[in-house]
């Protein structure tokens, strides 16, 4: 058997992030009238054009597969969205395409699937992406919309017996209470995330890899190229922002700790990453952002579900031959602040460690479910290169108690 290939990250891009707003409503966000298929295609094309500019010898016919993460695979996000988008992007038809659903983990799962294929020699180039227009399809749409069909879904009455009917927000409250996390700690983490995201945007750290998206709606043309979910007040008036956060109430529990201020934003967005074997990148004269050192998935308790990244990170670090102390970037997905505090406790770092989500997280910038893993993977890769860091780890928690993690290191 031949030796495993080294896999590198050639480039990573994303769309600007839009506020969630129901499709057709005048007060919706900047992407609420967009097409998920076209948005994803635009981001893919933007990524490939960047690579062509760096490597004229790059041939898209060598792309083995296009793997896309998406949670709500219905409507325009259904029907193997990856194939729709890849063809719309002008990717040669010879490239295969598939769409992955592992809840919040979907985008990073696409990256890990591609990594494993490249390692064993199943191709030399893979395009990974993710998209979610939460304005169009909220969480659970793929289940509940189907239940309204002519032939209703026979949803098992035993869902409660296996812990598959407890909302994530309720699980976040359970974790917070069980681990003695205070409302102030959660809010501090949430405010910190927003401050870092605003700072990253002002430093131009986002702009250098945002792909503009142009579309027409009802005869009017729009171009989306700047995030609209950031709250500058967190930086300009931190005391006022803090007072605003203290006024928020938990939607999950009377007197609870989990609020909109310490939870991820519901948003629209897409992201894409191009992976290659190190040999292929070298032949093309490309300088990678980083290489993938290890990846892993793990199951955990369905309730409280959000702690499954802990065993996944342990496995990924072991496979990479590294420890948490080796990481210069630690990227826990900020679906909620409470599990992020739990991860810090489990691995022995402070939750306000500057290595944690240095360019912000889902509380600050949003959590476009299927795109999140790819988006934050890209932010980690760019930040590692920008700061000349040694290594980073990304982790996400998915519904049903599934964790995922990926370790990258400098090249």
C-alpha positions as CSV (number, residue, x, y, z in Angstrom):
1,X,0.0,0.0,0.0
2,X,1.4,3.4,-1.0
3,X,2.0,6.1,1.7
4,X,-0.7,8.5,2.6
5,X,-0.7,11.8,0.8
6,X,-0.3,15.2,2.5
7,X,-3.3,17.4,2.0
8,X,-3.0,21.2,1.9
9,X,-5.5,24.1,1.9
10,X,-4.9,26.2,-1.3
11,X,-7.4,29.0,-0.6
12,X,-10.6,29.8,1.2
13,X,-13.4,32.3,0.5
14,X,-16.8,33.2,1.7
15,X,-19.8,35.5,0.9
16,X,-20.6,38.5,3.0
17,X,-23.1,37.5,5.7
18,X,-26.7,38.6,5.6
19,X,-29.2,39.1,8.4
20,X,-32.0,36.5,8.5
21,X,-35.3,37.7,7.1
22,X,-38.1,35.8,5.5
23,X,-38.0,35.7,1.8
24,X,-40.3,38.3,0.2
25,X,-40.4,40.6,3.2
26,X,-39.2,44.1,2.7
27,X,-37.3,44.2,6.0
28,X,-35.3,41.0,5.2
29,X,-31.5,40.9,5.2
30,X,-29.3,41.6,2.2
31,X,-29.3,38.0,1.0
32,X,-33.0,37.1,1.8
33,X,-33.9,37.5,-1.9
34,X,-30.9,35.5,-3.1
35,X,-30.8,32.0,-4.6
36,X,-28.9,29.5,-2.6
37,X,-27.9,27.8,-5.8
38,X,-26.6,31.0,-7.4
39,X,-25.0,32.3,-4.2
40,X,-23.0,29.1,-3.7
41,X,-22.1,29.0,-7.4
42,X,-20.8,32.6,-7.2
43,X,-18.6,31.8,-4.2
44,X,-17.2,28.6,-5.9
45,X,-16.4,30.6,-9.0
46,X,-14.8,33.3,-7.0
47,X,-12.6,30.8,-5.3
48,X,-11.5,29.1,-8.6
49,X,-10.8,32.5,-10.2
50,X,-8.5,33.3,-7.4
51,X,-6.6,30.1,-7.8
52,X,-6.3,30.6,-11.6
53,X,-4.8,34.0,-11.0
54,X,-2.1,32.4,-8.9
55,X,-1.6,29.3,-11.0
56,X,-2.3,29.6,-14.8
57,X,-1.7,25.9,-15.1
58,X,-4.6,25.0,-12.8
59,X,-7.1,22.9,-14.7
60,X,-10.6,22.6,-13.3
61,X,-11.1,19.3,-15.2
62,X,-8.8,17.8,-12.5
63,X,-11.3,18.5,-9.7
64,X,-12.3,15.1,-8.5
65,X,-15.4,16.0,-6.4
66,X,-17.4,18.9,-5.1
67,X,-18.7,18.3,-1.6
68,X,-21.1,20.8,-0.1
69,X,-22.5,21.0,3.4
70,X,-26.2,22.1,3.8
71,X,-28.7,21.4,6.6
72,X,-32.1,22.1,5.2
73,X,-32.0,20.3,1.9
74,X,-35.4,21.3,0.5
75,X,-36.6,23.8,-2.1
76,X,-33.6,25.4,-3.9
77,X,-31.3,23.8,-1.3
78,X,-32.5,20.3,-2.2
79,X,-32.0,18.0,-5.2
80,X,-28.2,17.6,-4.7
81,X,-27.4,21.3,-4.4
82,X,-23.7,20.6,-4.9
83,X,-24.4,19.5,-8.5
84,X,-26.6,22.4,-9.3
85,X,-24.1,24.9,-7.9
86,X,-21.0,23.3,-9.5
87,X,-22.6,23.3,-13.0
88,X,-23.8,26.9,-12.5
89,X,-20.3,27.9,-11.5
90,X,-19.0,26.5,-14.8
91,X,-17.1,23.6,-13.2
92,X,-16.6,20.9,-15.8
93,X,-19.3,18.3,-15.8
94,X,-16.6,15.6,-15.2
95,X,-16.3,16.6,-11.6
96,X,-18.6,14.7,-9.3
97,X,-20.7,16.4,-6.6
98,X,-22.5,15.5,-3.4
99,X,-24.3,17.3,-0.6
100,X,-23.7,16.5,3.0
101,X,-26.0,16.9,6.0
102,X,-24.6,16.5,9.5
103,X,-26.4,19.4,11.1
104,X,-24.0,22.2,12.1
105,X,-21.0,20.0,11.3
106,X,-22.0,19.7,7.6
107,X,-19.4,22.0,6.1
108,X,-16.5,20.7,8.1
109,X,-17.7,17.2,7.4
110,X,-17.3,18.0,3.7
111,X,-13.7,19.1,4.3
112,X,-12.9,16.0,6.3
113,X,-14.5,13.7,3.7
114,X,-12.4,15.3,1.0
115,X,-9.2,15.2,3.1
116,X,-9.6,11.4,3.6
117,X,-10.1,10.9,-0.1
118,X,-7.1,12.9,-1.1
119,X,-4.9,11.2,1.5
120,X,-5.5,7.8,0.0
121,X,-5.1,8.9,-3.6
122,X,-8.7,9.3,-4.7
123,X,-7.9,12.4,-6.7
124,X,-5.6,15.4,-6.3
125,X,-8.0,18.3,-6.1
126,X,-11.3,18.7,-4.1
127,X,-13.6,21.6,-3.8
128,X,-15.5,21.8,-0.5
129,X,-18.2,24.3,0.3
130,X,-21.3,25.1,2.4
131,X,-24.4,27.2,2.2
132,X,-27.5,28.0,4.2
133,X,-30.1,30.6,3.5
134,X,-31.8,30.6,6.9
135,X,-34.1,33.3,5.7
136,X,-35.7,30.8,3.4
137,X,-35.5,27.6,5.5
138,X,-35.2,27.7,9.3
139,X,-33.9,24.8,11.3
140,X,-36.2,21.8,11.1
141,X,-37.6,22.9,7.8
142,X,-36.6,19.7,6.1
143,X,-38.7,17.7,8.6
144,X,-41.6,20.0,9.3
145,X,-42.3,21.2,5.7
146,X,-42.3,17.6,4.6
147,X,-44.9,16.8,7.3
148,X,-47.3,19.1,5.4
149,X,-47.0,17.0,2.2
150,X,-49.8,14.9,0.8
151,X,-48.3,11.8,2.3
152,X,-47.2,12.9,5.8
153,X,-43.9,11.8,7.2
154,X,-44.2,8.9,9.6
155,X,-42.0,10.6,12.2
156,X,-41.2,8.1,14.9
157,X,-43.0,8.6,18.2
158,X,-39.9,7.2,19.9
159,X,-37.8,10.3,19.2
160,X,-38.0,11.3,22.8
161,X,-36.7,7.9,23.9
162,X,-33.4,8.4,22.1
163,X,-33.0,12.1,23.0
164,X,-33.7,13.4,19.5
165,X,-36.4,15.9,20.3
166,X,-34.7,18.3,22.7
167,X,-33.8,21.8,21.3
168,X,-30.2,22.9,21.3
169,X,-31.0,26.0,23.3
170,X,-32.5,23.9,26.0
171,X,-29.3,21.7,26.0
172,X,-27.2,24.9,26.3
173,X,-29.2,25.9,29.4
174,X,-28.7,22.4,30.8
175,X,-24.9,22.6,30.3
176,X,-24.8,26.0,31.8
177,X,-26.6,24.9,35.0
178,X,-24.7,21.6,35.3
179,X,-21.3,23.3,35.1
180,X,-22.2,26.3,37.2
181,X,-21.7,28.9,34.4
182,X,-22.9,32.3,35.3
183,X,-25.0,34.6,33.1
184,X,-22.2,37.1,33.3
185,X,-19.6,34.6,32.0
186,X,-21.8,33.7,29.0
187,X,-22.5,37.4,28.2
188,X,-18.8,38.3,28.5
189,X,-18.0,35.6,26.0
190,X,-20.7,36.8,23.7
191,X,-19.6,40.4,23.9
192,X,-16.0,39.3,23.4
193,X,-17.0,37.5,20.2
194,X,-18.7,40.6,18.8
195,X,-15.8,42.8,19.6
196,X,-13.3,40.5,17.9
197,X,-15.5,40.2,14.8
198,X,-15.9,44.0,14.5
199,X,-12.2,44.4,15.0
200,X,-11.4,41.8,12.3
201,X,-13.7,43.6,9.9
202,X,-12.1,47.0,10.6
203,X,-8.6,45.5,10.1
204,X,-9.6,44.2,6.7
205,X,-9.2,40.6,7.7
206,X,-12.5,39.6,6.3
207,X,-12.5,41.7,3.1
208,X,-9.5,40.0,1.6
209,X,-11.4,36.7,1.1
210,X,-15.1,37.9,0.7
211,X,-16.5,37.1,-2.8
212,X,-19.0,39.8,-3.9
213,X,-22.3,38.5,-5.0
214,X,-24.5,40.3,-7.5
215,X,-28.1,39.6,-8.3
216,X,-31.3,41.2,-9.5
217,X,-34.7,41.2,-7.7
218,X,-37.8,42.8,-9.1
219,X,-35.8,44.7,-11.7
220,X,-33.3,46.1,-9.2
221,X,-29.7,45.1,-9.0
222,X,-27.9,44.4,-5.8
223,X,-24.2,43.6,-4.9
224,X,-23.5,42.1,-1.5
225,X,-19.9,42.4,-0.4
226,X,-19.9,43.5,3.3
227,X,-21.2,41.7,6.4
228,X,-24.4,43.4,7.8
229,X,-24.6,41.5,11.1
230,X,-21.8,43.2,13.0
231,X,-22.6,45.6,15.9
232,X,-19.9,48.3,16.1
233,X,-21.4,49.5,19.5
234,X,-19.6,46.5,21.1
235,X,-16.3,48.3,20.4
236,X,-17.4,52.0,20.3
237,X,-19.5,51.9,23.5
238,X,-18.7,48.7,25.3
239,X,-20.5,49.8,28.5
240,X,-23.7,50.6,26.7
241,X,-23.5,47.3,24.8
242,X,-23.0,45.4,28.0
243,X,-26.1,47.1,29.5
244,X,-28.0,46.1,26.4
245,X,-27.0,42.5,26.8
246,X,-28.0,42.4,30.4
247,X,-31.6,43.3,29.4
248,X,-32.0,40.2,27.1
249,X,-34.1,37.3,28.3
250,X,-33.7,33.6,27.7
251,X,-36.3,32.2,25.2
252,X,-35.6,28.7,26.5
253,X,-36.1,28.9,30.2
254,X,-37.7,31.3,32.7
255,X,-34.8,33.2,34.3
256,X,-32.3,31.3,32.1
257,X,-28.8,32.2,31.2
258,X,-28.9,31.6,27.4
259,X,-29.9,34.6,25.4
260,X,-29.6,36.1,21.9
261,X,-26.5,38.0,23.1
262,X,-24.6,34.8,24.0
263,X,-25.9,32.6,21.2
264,X,-25.1,32.5,17.5
265,X,-26.9,34.8,15.0
266,X,-29.3,33.3,12.5
267,X,-27.9,34.4,9.1
268,X,-27.5,33.7,5.4
269,X,-24.2,32.9,3.8
270,X,-21.9,30.6,1.8
271,X,-18.2,29.6,1.8
272,X,-15.8,27.5,-0.2
273,X,-12.3,25.9,0.3
274,X,-10.0,24.3,-2.3
275,X,-7.9,21.3,-1.1
276,X,-5.1,19.6,-3.0
277,X,-2.5,17.1,-2.4
278,X,0.8,18.8,-1.4
279,X,2.5,17.4,-4.5
280,X,-0.2,18.8,-6.8
281,X,0.0,22.3,-5.2
282,X,3.8,22.3,-5.5
283,X,3.6,21.3,-9.2
284,X,1.2,24.3,-9.8
285,X,3.5,26.6,-7.9
286,X,0.9,27.3,-5.3
287,X,1.8,28.4,-1.7
288,X,-0.8,26.8,0.6
289,X,-2.4,28.5,3.6
290,X,-1.8,25.4,5.7
291,X,-1.9,21.6,5.7
292,X,-4.5,19.4,7.3
293,X,-2.8,17.4,10.1
294,X,-5.7,15.4,11.5
295,X,-9.4,15.1,11.6
296,X,-12.0,13.2,13.5
297,X,-15.7,12.7,14.4
298,X,-17.2,11.4,17.6
299,X,-20.6,10.7,19.0
300,X,-21.7,11.9,22.5
301,X,-24.9,12.0,24.5
302,X,-27.8,13.2,22.4
303,X,-28.8,15.3,25.4
304,X,-27.2,17.7,26.1
305,X,-25.7,17.0,22.7
306,X,-23.3,20.1,22.5
307,X,-20.3,18.5,24.3
308,X,-19.5,15.9,21.6
309,X,-16.6,18.0,20.2
310,X,-14.6,17.1,23.3
311,X,-13.9,13.5,22.2
312,X,-13.6,14.5,18.6
313,X,-10.9,17.1,19.4
314,X,-9.0,14.5,21.5
315,X,-9.0,12.1,18.6
316,X,-8.0,14.8,16.0
317,X,-5.1,16.1,18.2
318,X,-3.9,12.5,18.8
319,X,-3.9,11.8,15.0
320,X,-2.0,15.0,14.4
321,X,0.5,14.2,17.1
322,X,-0.3,17.4,18.9
323,X,-1.8,18.8,22.1
324,X,-4.0,21.8,22.8
325,X,-0.9,23.7,24.0
326,X,0.5,23.4,20.4
327,X,-2.5,25.3,19.0
328,X,-2.1,29.0,18.2
329,X,-5.8,29.2,17.0
330,X,-8.6,27.4,18.8
331,X,-11.9,27.6,17.0
332,X,-14.9,26.3,18.9
333,X,-18.2,26.9,17.1
334,X,-20.1,29.5,19.0
335,X,-23.6,28.0,18.5
336,X,-23.9,29.0,22.2
337,X,-21.4,30.4,24.7
338,X,-22.0,27.7,27.3
339,X,-20.4,24.7,25.4
340,X,-17.5,27.0,24.5
341,X,-16.8,27.5,28.2
342,X,-17.1,23.8,28.7
343,X,-14.5,23.1,26.0
344,X,-12.1,25.5,27.7
345,X,-12.6,23.7,31.0
346,X,-12.2,20.3,29.4
347,X,-8.9,21.2,27.7
348,X,-7.5,23.4,30.4
349,X,-7.4,26.8,28.7
350,X,-9.1,30.0,29.8
351,X,-12.3,30.8,27.9
352,X,-10.9,34.3,27.3
353,X,-7.6,32.9,26.0
354,X,-6.6,35.2,23.0
355,X,-6.2,32.0,20.9
356,X,-9.9,31.4,21.0
357,X,-11.8,32.5,17.9
358,X,-9.3,35.4,17.3
359,X,-11.4,36.8,14.4
360,X,-14.7,36.4,16.2
361,X,-17.2,33.5,16.1
362,X,-20.8,32.6,15.3
363,X,-22.0,35.0,18.1
364,X,-20.3,37.9,16.4
365,X,-20.6,37.0,12.7
366,X,-23.4,34.4,12.5
367,X,-23.9,30.7,12.0
368,X,-25.1,29.9,8.5
369,X,-25.5,26.2,9.5
370,X,-24.3,24.3,6.4
371,X,-21.6,26.9,5.6
372,X,-20.3,27.5,9.1
373,X,-17.7,24.7,9.1
374,X,-16.2,25.9,5.9
375,X,-16.5,29.6,6.8
376,X,-14.7,29.2,10.1
377,X,-12.2,26.8,8.7
378,X,-11.3,29.4,6.2
379,X,-11.0,32.1,8.8
380,X,-8.7,29.9,10.9
381,X,-6.5,29.1,7.9
382,X,-6.2,32.8,6.9
383,X,-5.5,33.9,10.4
384,X,-2.8,31.2,10.9
385,X,-1.0,32.4,7.8
386,X,-1.6,36.1,8.7
387,X,0.0,35.7,12.1
388,X,2.6,33.1,11.1
389,X,1.0,30.7,13.7
390,X,2.1,27.1,14.0
391,X,-1.2,25.2,14.2
392,X,-4.9,25.5,14.8
393,X,-7.9,23.3,15.7
394,X,-11.6,23.8,14.7
395,X,-14.5,22.0,16.4
396,X,-18.2,22.0,16.0
397,X,-21.2,20.3,17.7
398,X,-24.0,18.8,15.7
399,X,-27.6,17.9,16.5
400,X,-28.0,14.5,18.1
401,X,-24.7,14.6,19.9
402,X,-22.2,14.5,17.1
403,X,-18.8,16.2,17.4
404,X,-16.3,17.0,14.6
405,X,-12.8,18.5,14.7
406,X,-9.9,19.3,12.3
407,X,-6.3,20.2,13.1
408,X,-4.2,22.2,10.7
409,X,-0.6,23.3,10.8
410,X,1.6,25.7,9.0
411,X,3.5,24.6,5.9
